[in-house]
Structures are given as C-alpha cells and as structure tokens.
Amino acid sequence: MKNLVDSKIGSLNSTLEGFSTLFLNRVSASVIGFVCLLASFLFFELIFPAVTLGKTASHASASGFTLQAPVTTTTASLFTEKVVTTDQVVNFPTQQIYDQSLPDGETKVVQVGKNGSKTLETTVTYHAESIYAKETHVTNSVPPTPEIVAVAPPKFTLETTSGSLTYSRKLTVWATSYDPNCPGCNETTATGMKAGYGVIAVDPKVIPLGSKVYVPGYGVAVAGDTGGSIKGNRIDLGFDNVANGNWSSRYTDIYILTS
C-alpha cells in the first residue's frame, strides 16, 4: 500500500514539474519578444525624432527633420482647339427665258434676284502651336433667289423652197400624222382651229401653242392642237386625209419661226 501511494505522489510531481517548465518557457518567450519590441521602438525614437503634423516649418527644422509637402504631378496636353465662324454671301444666279413678244436687243426682268447667305464654322486643331487639322461645316444656309430675265429669242435664217425663213430654235422630233377622222378626233382642235393640213399637235411644254413651225417636207404650220400621246419632242402633223399617204412617221428637224 505504501508503494502505491509513493508511486502516485511521484507521478503527480512529474506532471507539476512538466507544467511548470512549459509555463516558464512560454512566459520567457513572451517577455523576450516584448523586450525586443520595446528596444526597437526606443532605437527608432532615438534615430528619427517624433514630428507632429501641423507644426511650423521652423519648429520641424529645429528638431532636425523637415516635412516635405506632397508633390502633385499634372500632364498638360499639347493639343488645343479654336473655332472660327465666318458668314458668306451667296450671289444669286441669272436665268434667261425667251419672249417672242420682245423686240431684238430688249430684255425684261421677270423675277428680281436676291442674294443668299451661309454660315461656316471651322474647327482648327493645333499641336504645339502648329495647325494639325481643320474641319469646316455649314451651320446655317439661306438659298439665293435667281433673277429671271426675258430676252428676245435669237434669230437664224433658213433658206427653203418657199424662200428665206427666220427661226429661233431647231428641234429634232418624232413626227406622225393624223386627220379629223382618226379615233377620238374631230373637226375642231384644242385651240378651236379647224383640224386639217397646216395645223399640228404639240406638247405645249416644248412648243408653245400658237407658235409657227416649219417642217421640211410638210411646210409651215401652226402649233394649234394637243394630244394624249403627244409628249416631249413629239408632234402630230395634221392632214385632211391621211389615207393619201402624205407622210410616213420618222424623226425630223423642225424650226420654230420668229414670225
């Protein structure tokens, strides 16, 4: 029984001894770490004295340390732009029209011309004070009003079997023929003239009604009729009876007479 008690007491003493050794080792390591940290702090305090932000420069200099202000770096572009606005006058054009009623050499202003205007905006890009690029566009525009002037038509002389004729224009047209008996036709033309030889159908946009026209191989005629298929440079020559075969459809030159 005594040996058992001694054995238990010995085991307890060994446990306490191991615990004490472990505790002392850990405490020693902590103390050593704390001492090293404190020594490092004191060393840096000795080498670099404390500087309080906000003190004057003279106070910082007196402590042997100068606090420098932060440096701000800015980058300036070498490109610059300049916008130039320019107003320009747009001159009006002049158009001429023929007026058969005007004597030779005379003119008449039918419509007064008016200048227009436009505004140009030019963006000039510079690089290091040298022109790098230009871009121009129109910001505002007022179109001009053309001046329309009526003039006497020019006169040319044409020698025919009927004598000398004076004309102002020569046209190349497709010429066909018709008579009062054709489908849709009657004895009276669109202008009230009697249909037949000497009266031709025209497009009034090309040949004004009432104009005198010379057609080689046909003779002198009056533009006194119109037709649904007579458009542009096409005419229809009037005959009393096309059954006589007086004309075959073809291209021909015709002359607009001045009188």
GROMACS elastic network, one bead per residue, 0.5 to 0.9 nm:
[ bonds ]
;  ai    aj funct       b0    kb
    1     4     6  0.52556   500
    1     5     6  0.65562   500
    1     6     6  0.88186   500
    2     5     6  0.52124   500
    2     6     6  0.62429   500
    2     7     6  0.85960   500
    3     6     6  0.51264   500
    3     7     6  0.61424   500
    3     8     6  0.87810   500
    4     7     6  0.50506   500
    4     8     6  0.63558   500
    4     9     6  0.87184   500
    5     8     6  0.51826   500
    5     9     6  0.62028   500
    5    10     6  0.85856   500
    6     9     6  0.51335   500
    6    10     6  0.61160   500
    6    11     6  0.86589   500
    7    10     6  0.51496   500
    7    11     6  0.62999   500
    7    12     6  0.87575   500
    8    11     6  0.51459   500
    8    12     6  0.62511   500
    8    13     6  0.86748   500
    9    12     6  0.51455   500
    9    13     6  0.62288   500
    9    14     6  0.87238   500
   10    13     6  0.51526   500
   10    14     6  0.62924   500
   10    15     6  0.87743   500
   11    14     6  0.51503   500
   11    15     6  0.63465   500
   11    16     6  0.87930   500
   12    15     6  0.51486   500
   12    16     6  0.62640   500
   12    17     6  0.85384   500
   13    16     6  0.51778   500
   13    17     6  0.60356   500
   13    18     6  0.86548   500
   14    17     6  0.50728   500
   14    18     6  0.62248   500
   14    19     6  0.86596   500
   15    18     6  0.52283   500
   15    19     6  0.62257   500
   15    20     6  0.86091   500
   16    19     6  0.51461   500
   16    20     6  0.60752   500
   16    21     6  0.85914   500
   17    20     6  0.51761   500
   17    21     6  0.62445   500
   17    22     6  0.87722   500
   18    21     6  0.51370   500
   18    22     6  0.62459   500
   18    23     6  0.86009   500
   19    22     6  0.51914   500
   19    23     6  0.60986   500
   19    24     6  0.85468   500
   20    23     6  0.51419   500
   20    24     6  0.60679   500
   20    25     6  0.85601   500
   21    24     6  0.52290   500
   21    25     6  0.61636   500
   21    26     6  0.87411   500
   22    25     6  0.51400   500
   22    26     6  0.62918   500
   22    27     6  0.86110   500
   23    26     6  0.52918   500
   23    27     6  0.61023   500
   23    28     6  0.84400   500
   24    27     6  0.50847   500
   24    28     6  0.59019   500
   24    29     6  0.85446   500
   25    28     6  0.50874   500
   25    29     6  0.62062   500
   25    30     6  0.87405   500
   26    29     6  0.51183   500
   26    30     6  0.62822   500
   26    31     6  0.86111   500
   27    30     6  0.51760   500
   27    31     6  0.61182   500
   27    32     6  0.85340   500
   28    31     6  0.51237   500
   28    32     6  0.60640   500
   28    33     6  0.85783   500
   29    32     6  0.51160   500
   29    33     6  0.61572   500
   29    34     6  0.86362   500
   30    33     6  0.50984   500
   30    34     6  0.61475   500
   30    35     6  0.85734   500
   31    34     6  0.51256   500
   31    35     6  0.61186   500
   31    36     6  0.86304   500
   32    35     6  0.51158   500
   32    36     6  0.62325   500
   32    37     6  0.86983   500
   33    36     6  0.51677   500
   33    37     6  0.62356   500
   33    38     6  0.86523   500
   34    37     6  0.51386   500
   34    38     6  0.61684   500
   34    39     6  0.85915   500
   35    38     6  0.51384   500
   35    39     6  0.61287   500
   35    40     6  0.86603   500
   36    39     6  0.50811   500
   36    40     6  0.62002   500
   36    41     6  0.86712   500
   37    40     6  0.51585   500
   37    41     6  0.62784   500
   37    42     6  0.87239   500
   38    41     6  0.51533   500
   38    42     6  0.62472   500
   38    43     6  0.86053   500
   39    42     6  0.51586   500
   39    43     6  0.61227   500
   39    44     6  0.87923   500
   40    43     6  0.50285   500
   40    44     6  0.63334   500
   40    45     6  0.85920   500
   41    44     6  0.53335   500
   41    45     6  0.61826   500
   41    46     6  0.86525   500
   42    45     6  0.50164   500
   42    46     6  0.61947   500
   42    47     6  0.87800   500
   43    46     6  0.51560   500
   43    47     6  0.63558   500
   43    48     6  0.85511   500
   44    47     6  0.50529   500
   44    48     6  0.56386   500
   44    49     6  0.78011   500
   45    48     6  0.53155   500
   45    49     6  0.53531   500
   45    50     6  0.68583   500
   46    49     6  0.61493   500
   48    51     6  0.86751   500
   48    64     6  0.89915   500
   48    65     6  0.81960   500
   49    63     6  0.73026   500
   49    64     6  0.80747   500
   49    65     6  0.78836   500
   50    63     6  0.85725   500
   51    55     6  0.81373   500
   51    60     6  0.68185   500
   51    63     6  0.78959   500
   51    65     6  0.76236   500
   51    66     6  0.88540   500
   51    67     6  0.82899   500
   52    55     6  0.61542   500
   52    60     6  0.82631   500
   53    56     6  0.87084   500
   53    67     6  0.84367   500
   54    57     6  0.89329   500
   55    58     6  0.82394   500
   55    59     6  0.63804   500
   55    60     6  0.67178   500
   56    59     6  0.53479   500
   56    60     6  0.64173   500
   56    61     6  0.87067   500
   57    60     6  0.50701   500
   57    61     6  0.60603   500
   57    62     6  0.85414   500
   57    66     6  0.69501   500
   57    67     6  0.75934   500
   58    61     6  0.50799   500
   58    62     6  0.61414   500
   58    63     6  0.87873   500
   58    66     6  0.86750   500
   59    62     6  0.50672   500
   59    63     6  0.65063   500
   59    64     6  0.89928   500
   59    66     6  0.89491   500
   60    63     6  0.52874   500
   60    64     6  0.67520   500
   60    65     6  0.56462   500
   60    66     6  0.54321   500
   60    67     6  0.70326   500
   61    64     6  0.51456   500
   61    65     6  0.53730   500
   61    66     6  0.52753   500
   61    67     6  0.84504   500
   62    65     6  0.74219   500
   62    66     6  0.87067   500
   63    66     6  0.82855   500
   68    71     6  0.86428   500
   76    79     6  0.89007   500
   77    80     6  0.76997   500
   77   127     6  0.88929   500
   78   126     6  0.79984   500
   78   127     6  0.55409   500
   78   128     6  0.53315   500
   78   129     6  0.82375   500
   79   125     6  0.69090   500
   79   126     6  0.55755   500
   79   128     6  0.66345   500
   79   129     6  0.82415   500
   79   132     6  0.86170   500
   80   124     6  0.84577   500
   80   125     6  0.58600   500
   80   126     6  0.51968   500
   80   127     6  0.66037   500
   80   128     6  0.81787   500
   80   129     6  0.80721   500
   81   123     6  0.68148   500
   81   124     6  0.56676   500
   81   126     6  0.60917   500
   81   127     6  0.89592   500
   82   122     6  0.82606   500
   82   123     6  0.58391   500
   82   124     6  0.52385   500
   82   125     6  0.65651   500
   82   126     6  0.80589   500
   83   121     6  0.68494   500
   83   122     6  0.56687   500
   83   124     6  0.62447   500
   83   125     6  0.88263   500
   84   120     6  0.81929   500
   84   121     6  0.58050   500
   84   122     6  0.51162   500
   84   123     6  0.64081   500
   84   124     6  0.77284   500
   85   119     6  0.70076   500
   85   120     6  0.57119   500
   85   122     6  0.63061   500
   85   123     6  0.88083   500
   86   118     6  0.84896   500
   86   119     6  0.57307   500
   86   120     6  0.51106   500
   86   121     6  0.64420   500
   86   122     6  0.80644   500
   87   117     6  0.72401   500
   87   118     6  0.59798   500
   87   120     6  0.62912   500
   87   121     6  0.88991   500
   88   116     6  0.87312   500
   88   117     6  0.56962   500
   88   118     6  0.54161   500
   88   119     6  0.62348   500
   88   120     6  0.76573   500
   89   115     6  0.68145   500
   89   116     6  0.60442   500
   89   118     6  0.66224   500
   89   119     6  0.89413   500
   90   115     6  0.56885   500
   90   117     6  0.50659   500
   90   118     6  0.71255   500
   90   142     6  0.84502   500
   90   143     6  0.74824   500
   90   144     6  0.65092   500
   91   113     6  0.89852   500
   91   114     6  0.76962   500
   91   116     6  0.63958   500
   91   117     6  0.82350   500
   91   144     6  0.67293   500
   91   145     6  0.89523   500
   91   146     6  0.89473   500
   92   113     6  0.59635   500
   92   114     6  0.58200   500
   92   116     6  0.68673   500
   92   143     6  0.84864   500
   92   144     6  0.50759   500
   92   145     6  0.58795   500
   92   146     6  0.51805   500
   92   147     6  0.68751   500
   93   113     6  0.75064   500
   93   114     6  0.89275   500
   93   115     6  0.87142   500
   93   144     6  0.78033   500
   93   145     6  0.76509   500
   93   147     6  0.62372   500
   93   148     6  0.86380   500
   94   113     6  0.75091   500
   94   146     6  0.56351   500
   94   148     6  0.58720   500
   94   149     6  0.72118   500
   95   146     6  0.68739   500
   95   147     6  0.60808   500
   95   149     6  0.61384   500
   95   150     6  0.84858   500
   96   147     6  0.84981   500
   96   148     6  0.58150   500
   96   150     6  0.56811   500
   96   151     6  0.67234   500
   97   148     6  0.72280   500
   97   149     6  0.62768   500
   97   151     6  0.62103   500
   97   152     6  0.84826   500
   97   153     6  0.83484   500
   98   101     6  0.89756   500
   98   102     6  0.85627   500
   98   149     6  0.85706   500
   98   150     6  0.55299   500
   98   151     6  0.51561   500
   98   152     6  0.56789   500
   98   153     6  0.51708   500
   98   154     6  0.86240   500
   99   102     6  0.57422   500
   99   107     6  0.88072   500
   99   108     6  0.89674   500
   99   150     6  0.57979   500
   99   151     6  0.57714   500
   99   152     6  0.53958   500
   99   153     6  0.65189   500
  100   103     6  0.79404   500
  100   151     6  0.82885   500
  100   152     6  0.60034   500
  100   153     6  0.64333   500
  100   258     6  0.70335   500
  100   259     6  0.87011   500
  101   152     6  0.73278   500
  102   105     6  0.81610   500
  102   106     6  0.62025   500
  102   107     6  0.71825   500
  102   108     6  0.83299   500
  102   150     6  0.82045   500
  102   151     6  0.67054   500
  102   152     6  0.50237   500
  102   153     6  0.82257   500
  103   106     6  0.57836   500
  103   107     6  0.85529   500
  103   151     6  0.85803   500
  103   152     6  0.60494   500
  104   107     6  0.86955   500
  104   151     6  0.81325   500
  104   152     6  0.54630   500
  104   153     6  0.77471   500
  104   154     6  0.81152   500
  104   155     6  0.89135   500
  105   151     6  0.74982   500
  105   152     6  0.65977   500
  106   150     6  0.85699   500
  106   151     6  0.62774   500
  106   152     6  0.64508   500
  107   149     6  0.65856   500
  107   150     6  0.54598   500
  107   152     6  0.68714   500
  108   148     6  0.86095   500
  108   149     6  0.55606   500
  108   151     6  0.65890   500
  109   112     6  0.66564   500
  109   147     6  0.74823   500
  109   148     6  0.60435   500
  109   150     6  0.61558   500
  109   151     6  0.89076   500
  110   147     6  0.76601   500
  110   148     6  0.53612   500
  110   149     6  0.55100   500
  110   150     6  0.64575   500
  111   145     6  0.87546   500
  111   146     6  0.75574   500
  111   147     6  0.53359   500
  111   149     6  0.70261   500
  112   145     6  0.78583   500
  112   146     6  0.73299   500
  112   148     6  0.68231   500
  112   149     6  0.85804   500
  113   144     6  0.75444   500
  113   145     6  0.51668   500
  113   148     6  0.73402   500
  114   144     6  0.56568   500
  114   146     6  0.67064   500
  114   147     6  0.73871   500
  115   142     6  0.86936   500
  115   143     6  0.76834   500
  115   145     6  0.65058   500
  115   146     6  0.82778   500
  116   141     6  0.76715   500
  116   142     6  0.50931   500
  116   145     6  0.71737   500
  117   140     6  0.80935   500
  117   141     6  0.57906   500
  117   142     6  0.50873   500
  117   143     6  0.66726   500
  117   144     6  0.73753   500
  118   138     6  0.68639   500
  118   139     6  0.75764   500
  118   140     6  0.54165   500
  118   142     6  0.61251   500
  118   143     6  0.81471   500
  119   137     6  0.85546   500
  119   138     6  0.57367   500
  119   139     6  0.56250   500
  119   140     6  0.50849   500
  119   141     6  0.64404   500
  120   136     6  0.66075   500
  120   137     6  0.57780   500
  120   139     6  0.60269   500
  120   140     6  0.75211   500
  121   135     6  0.82231   500
  121   136     6  0.55958   500
  121   137     6  0.56272   500
  121   138     6  0.62899   500
  121   139     6  0.65637   500
  122   134     6  0.67472   500
  122   135     6  0.55336   500
  122   137     6  0.66743   500
  122   138     6  0.88754   500
  123   133     6  0.82077   500
  123   134     6  0.57225   500
  123   135     6  0.52444   500
  123   136     6  0.64026   500
  123   137     6  0.88937   500
  124   131     6  0.69900   500
  124   132     6  0.76063   500
  124   133     6  0.59505   500
  124   135     6  0.66840   500
  124   136     6  0.87308   500
  125   130     6  0.84425   500
  125   131     6  0.60272   500
  125   132     6  0.53853   500
  125   133     6  0.51085   500
  125   134     6  0.62961   500
  125   135     6  0.86255   500
  126   129     6  0.53985   500
  126   130     6  0.51876   500
  126   132     6  0.50105   500
  126   133     6  0.70998   500
  127   130     6  0.52252   500
  127   131     6  0.63258   500
  127   132     6  0.57105   500
  127   133     6  0.89643   500
  128   131     6  0.84228   500
  128   132     6  0.89960   500
  129   132     6  0.87933   500
  131   134     6  0.78407   500
  138   141     6  0.70866   500
  150   153     6  0.89931   500
  151   154     6  0.87563   500
  152   155     6  0.88535   500
  153   167     6  0.89153   500
  153   168     6  0.57762   500
  153   169     6  0.83815   500
  153   258     6  0.79868   500
  154   167     6  0.79436   500
  154   168     6  0.52357   500
  154   169     6  0.80309   500
  154   258     6  0.88448   500
  155   166     6  0.60720   500
  155   167     6  0.54593   500
  155   169     6  0.81510   500
  155   257     6  0.86388   500
  155   258     6  0.71756   500
  156   165     6  0.81653   500
  156   166     6  0.53829   500
  156   167     6  0.52069   500
  156   168     6  0.60771   500
  156   169     6  0.82190   500
  157   164     6  0.64485   500
  157   165     6  0.56248   500
  157   167     6  0.63185   500
  157   168     6  0.88501   500
  158   163     6  0.82958   500
  158   164     6  0.55582   500
  158   165     6  0.50537   500
  158   166     6  0.61853   500
  158   167     6  0.72500   500
  158   255     6  0.88118   500
  159   162     6  0.79770   500
  159   163     6  0.58807   500
  159   165     6  0.63367   500
  159   166     6  0.89029   500
  160   163     6  0.50768   500
  160   164     6  0.59922   500
  160   165     6  0.72204   500
  160   216     6  0.84451   500
  161   164     6  0.83060   500
  162   165     6  0.83244   500
  162   219     6  0.85420   500
  165   214     6  0.86045   500
  165   257     6  0.72290   500
  165   258     6  0.85920   500
  165   259     6  0.88272   500
  166   255     6  0.89189   500
  166   256     6  0.85873   500
  166   257     6  0.57706   500
  166   258     6  0.59114   500
  166   259     6  0.74397   500
  167   170     6  0.77467   500
  167   213     6  0.86332   500
  167   214     6  0.87334   500
  167   255     6  0.60925   500
  167   256     6  0.53793   500
  167   258     6  0.50737   500
  167   259     6  0.79967   500
  168   255     6  0.74568   500
  168   256     6  0.58400   500
  168   257     6  0.60604   500
  168   258     6  0.59880   500
  169   254     6  0.83916   500
  169   255     6  0.57862   500
  169   256     6  0.52005   500
  169   257     6  0.75273   500
  169   258     6  0.89097   500
  170   253     6  0.66452   500
  170   254     6  0.57001   500
  170   256     6  0.63417   500
  171   233     6  0.77648   500
  171   252     6  0.82737   500
  171   253     6  0.55613   500
  171   254     6  0.53827   500
  171   255     6  0.64488   500
  171   256     6  0.80043   500
  172   233     6  0.70926   500
  172   234     6  0.87510   500
  172   251     6  0.67794   500
  172   252     6  0.55960   500
  172   254     6  0.63336   500
  172   255     6  0.89673   500
  173   232     6  0.85553   500
  173   234     6  0.51884   500
  173   235     6  0.68594   500
  173   250     6  0.83482   500
  173   251     6  0.55373   500
  173   252     6  0.56667   500
  173   253     6  0.63553   500
  173   254     6  0.72580   500
  174   233     6  0.65397   500
  174   235     6  0.63763   500
  174   236     6  0.85214   500
  174   249     6  0.72675   500
  174   250     6  0.56885   500
  174   252     6  0.65010   500
  174   253     6  0.88785   500
  175   233     6  0.88016   500
  175   234     6  0.59741   500
  175   236     6  0.57086   500
  175   237     6  0.68729   500
  175   247     6  0.89385   500
  175   248     6  0.83539   500
  175   249     6  0.56043   500
  175   250     6  0.56245   500
  175   251     6  0.60638   500
  175   252     6  0.68729   500
  176   234     6  0.80232   500
  176   235     6  0.64366   500
  176   237     6  0.60304   500
  176   238     6  0.89320   500
  176   247     6  0.75015   500
  176   248     6  0.69466   500
  176   250     6  0.69974   500
  176   251     6  0.89979   500
  177   200     6  0.85830   500
  177   235     6  0.82217   500
  177   238     6  0.59261   500
  177   239     6  0.69803   500
  177   242     6  0.69994   500
  177   246     6  0.86764   500
  177   247     6  0.65906   500
  177   248     6  0.76475   500
  177   249     6  0.71133   500
  178   181     6  0.80670   500
  178   182     6  0.65258   500
  178   185     6  0.86363   500
  178   196     6  0.82948   500
  178   200     6  0.89160   500
  178   236     6  0.64025   500
  178   237     6  0.61886   500
  178   238     6  0.52964   500
  178   239     6  0.60537   500
  178   240     6  0.83479   500
  178   241     6  0.77488   500
  178   242     6  0.61831   500
  179   182     6  0.58366   500
  179   185     6  0.74349   500
  179   186     6  0.83394   500
  179   187     6  0.86751   500
  179   195     6  0.70887   500
  179   196     6  0.59472   500
  179   197     6  0.81431   500
  179   237     6  0.83578   500
  179   238     6  0.55852   500
  179   240     6  0.54939   500
  179   241     6  0.54933   500
  179   242     6  0.60262   500
  180   183     6  0.85248   500
  180   184     6  0.87016   500
  180   185     6  0.52312   500
  180   187     6  0.53118   500
  180   188     6  0.80261   500
  180   195     6  0.60002   500
  180   196     6  0.66252   500
  180   238     6  0.81933   500
  180   239     6  0.78928   500
  180   240     6  0.69604   500
  180   241     6  0.76684   500
  181   184     6  0.82019   500
  181   185     6  0.60922   500
  181   186     6  0.65832   500
  181   187     6  0.81630   500
  181   240     6  0.86531   500
  181   241     6  0.76415   500
  181   242     6  0.89137   500
  182   185     6  0.52818   500
  182   186     6  0.78276   500
  183   186     6  0.85478   500
  185   188     6  0.81746   500
  185   189     6  0.83512   500
  185   195     6  0.87545   500
  186   189     6  0.73779   500
  186   194     6  0.89691   500
  186   195     6  0.72835   500
  187   193     6  0.83763   500
  187   194     6  0.57557   500
  187   195     6  0.51035   500
  187   196     6  0.78340   500
  188   191     6  0.79264   500
  188   192     6  0.55175   500
  188   193     6  0.56211   500
  188   195     6  0.53373   500
  188   225     6  0.89049   500
  189   192     6  0.50860   500
  189   193     6  0.52209   500
  189   194     6  0.61618   500
  189   195     6  0.55863   500
  189   199     6  0.85499   500
  189   201     6  0.85657   500
  189   224     6  0.66950   500
  189   225     6  0.51438   500
  189   226     6  0.76362   500
  190   193     6  0.74166   500
  190   201     6  0.88353   500
  190   224     6  0.68273   500
  190   226     6  0.61218   500
  190   227     6  0.85925   500
  191   209     6  0.80672   500
  191   210     6  0.86130   500
  191   224     6  0.56431   500
  191   225     6  0.61293   500
  191   226     6  0.85196   500
  192   195     6  0.86906   500
  192   224     6  0.80213   500
  192   225     6  0.84719   500
  193   199     6  0.79966   500
  193   224     6  0.67265   500
  193   225     6  0.80418   500
  194   199     6  0.80027   500
  195   198     6  0.83866   500
  195   199     6  0.64627   500
  195   200     6  0.85523   500
  195   224     6  0.87619   500
  195   225     6  0.82615   500
  195   238     6  0.67159   500
  195   239     6  0.78228   500
  195   240     6  0.76761   500
  196   199     6  0.60906   500
  196   200     6  0.83684   500
  196   237     6  0.85628   500
  196   241     6  0.78819   500
  197   200     6  0.80283   500
  197   221     6  0.80938   500
  197   237     6  0.75721   500
  197   240     6  0.55689   500
  197   241     6  0.86749   500
  198   218     6  0.85183   500
  198   219     6  0.78169   500
  198   220     6  0.67888   500
  198   222     6  0.63052   500
  198   223     6  0.88469   500
  198   237     6  0.78139   500
  198   238     6  0.63343   500
  198   239     6  0.74780   500
  199   220     6  0.89935   500
  199   221     6  0.54280   500
  199   222     6  0.50474   500
  199   223     6  0.61168   500
  199   224     6  0.57701   500
  199   225     6  0.70956   500
  199   236     6  0.89003   500
  199   237     6  0.68234   500
  199   238     6  0.53093   500
  199   239     6  0.80461   500
  200   213     6  0.88449   500
  200   221     6  0.65614   500
  200   222     6  0.62036   500
  200   223     6  0.51531   500
  200   224     6  0.60130   500
  200   225     6  0.59535   500
  200   226     6  0.80470   500
  200   235     6  0.68078   500
  200   236     6  0.55249   500
  200   238     6  0.51795   500
  200   239     6  0.88544   500
  201   209     6  0.88847   500
  201   222     6  0.87411   500
  201   223     6  0.60196   500
  201   224     6  0.62085   500
  201   227     6  0.64292   500
  201   230     6  0.71910   500
  201   234     6  0.87036   500
  201   235     6  0.55909   500
  201   237     6  0.65648   500
  201   238     6  0.74430   500
  202   205     6  0.85916   500
  202   206     6  0.76172   500
  202   207     6  0.63741   500
  202   208     6  0.81021   500
  202   209     6  0.76214   500
  202   223     6  0.62388   500
  202   224     6  0.77056   500
  202   225     6  0.63679   500
  202   226     6  0.53376   500
  202   227     6  0.73118   500
  202   230     6  0.61035   500
  202   231     6  0.74270   500
  202   232     6  0.82772   500
  202   233     6  0.82421   500
  202   234     6  0.67588   500
  202   236     6  0.68004   500
  203   206     6  0.55117   500
  203   207     6  0.60676   500
  203   208     6  0.76882   500
  203   209     6  0.83412   500
  203   225     6  0.87181   500
  203   226     6  0.63815   500
  203   227     6  0.78132   500
  203   230     6  0.58577   500
  203   231     6  0.52387   500
  203   232     6  0.59609   500
  203   233     6  0.75292   500
  203   234     6  0.73038   500
  203   235     6  0.74352   500
  204   209     6  0.57944   500
  204   223     6  0.86085   500
  204   226     6  0.76393   500
  204   231     6  0.86964   500
  204   232     6  0.87998   500
  205   208     6  0.65948   500
  205   231     6  0.85305   500
  205   232     6  0.74984   500
  206   231     6  0.85025   500
  206   232     6  0.62937   500
  206   233     6  0.69919   500
  207   210     6  0.86922   500
  207   211     6  0.69929   500
  207   223     6  0.74233   500
  207   233     6  0.88403   500
  207   256     6  0.81201   500
  208   211     6  0.58406   500
  208   223     6  0.72723   500
  209   212     6  0.88066   500
  209   222     6  0.79760   500
  209   223     6  0.51194   500
  209   224     6  0.56567   500
  209   225     6  0.74850   500
  209   226     6  0.86954   500
  210   222     6  0.60521   500
  210   223     6  0.51969   500
  210   224     6  0.58139   500
  211   221     6  0.84941   500
  211   222     6  0.58515   500
  211   223     6  0.53559   500
  211   224     6  0.80030   500
  211   256     6  0.70417   500
  211   257     6  0.73552   500
  211   258     6  0.83499   500
  211   259     6  0.84338   500
  212   220     6  0.69617   500
  212   221     6  0.57885   500
  212   223     6  0.63345   500
  212   255     6  0.85625   500
  212   256     6  0.61624   500
  212   257     6  0.54239   500
  212   258     6  0.75147   500
  212   259     6  0.69678   500
  213   219     6  0.82305   500
  213   220     6  0.56731   500
  213   221     6  0.52586   500
  213   222     6  0.60693   500
  213   223     6  0.70263   500
  213   254     6  0.68294   500
  213   255     6  0.55997   500
  213   257     6  0.56024   500
  214   218     6  0.77268   500
  214   219     6  0.55571   500
  214   221     6  0.62611   500
  214   222     6  0.87589   500
  214   254     6  0.57888   500
  214   255     6  0.51134   500
  214   256     6  0.66018   500
  214   257     6  0.69020   500
  215   218     6  0.52635   500
  215   219     6  0.51971   500
  215   220     6  0.63040   500
  215   221     6  0.75800   500
  215   252     6  0.79285   500
  215   253     6  0.71121   500
  215   255     6  0.67063   500
  216   219     6  0.59309   500
  216   220     6  0.84721   500
  216   252     6  0.78619   500
  216   253     6  0.74349   500
  216   254     6  0.69246   500
  216   255     6  0.87417   500
  217   247     6  0.84992   500
  218   221     6  0.82663   500
  218   237     6  0.82400   500
  218   246     6  0.87759   500
  218   247     6  0.81627   500
  221   224     6  0.87314   500
  221   237     6  0.86175   500
  221   238     6  0.89596   500
  222   225     6  0.86912   500
  223   226     6  0.84388   500
  225   236     6  0.87809   500
  226   229     6  0.87337   500
  226   230     6  0.67325   500
  226   235     6  0.87992   500
  226   236     6  0.85525   500
  227   230     6  0.50178   500
  227   231     6  0.80234   500
  227   236     6  0.82960   500
  228   231     6  0.76078   500
  229   234     6  0.85978   500
  230   233     6  0.81121   500
  230   234     6  0.56412   500
  230   235     6  0.61501   500
  230   236     6  0.72851   500
  231   234     6  0.59040   500
  231   235     6  0.80599   500
  232   235     6  0.85510   500
  237   247     6  0.84072   500
  238   241     6  0.86272   500
  238   242     6  0.84745   500
  239   242     6  0.59065   500
  239   246     6  0.80979   500
  241   244     6  0.61920   500
  241   245     6  0.83062   500
  241   246     6  0.86527   500
  242   245     6  0.55381   500
  242   246     6  0.65453   500
  242   247     6  0.77258   500
  243   246     6  0.79325   500
  244   247     6  0.86587   500
  245   248     6  0.72248   500
  247   250     6  0.88231   500
